Amino acid sequence: MHLRVVILVVILSFLISLQPSSAQSVASTAGSPVKAYHDGGIRDLDAVGNRNVGCGRGMGNWFTLERQIAMGRDYAQQVESSAKLVTDPVVTEYVNRLGQNLVRNSDSLVPFTIKVVDTDDVNAFALPGGFFYVDSGLILATTTRRSLRE
């Protein structure tokens, strides 16, 4: 366990020290321009944070935000009682900061809790209400900071 945390810290320290790669333009795909939407709808990227995405849309949303958060909290307690979490502050802070940057640029209406599960699996999963878990195997499998973000 201790060696695994040390390896995680070393990898994350290396990834943090890397300069961000230059932004790549996504203005075209295979030579054809991508259509931009500016109607405030779900496809309008300029309206992120102000779109009505998620609750209240469609027939599959049966639970209120409050109910989703409560359900997620209950499930999170079950996950955390049966899974070993990484508690190293360098690892947890980096993963949380990365996740919170994504949340800040989203339409999310709930606060997010992001934790690292100590397992060799290359996976991540989410529970209702903004509870996210990233497996340490996923972090160890990344070779660059960019690949961790993607």
Helices and strands as residue ranges (DSSP letters): H 2-17, E 28-29, E 32-33, G 45-47, H 65-82, H 89-104, E 113-117, E 124-127, E 131-135, H 136-141, H 145-149
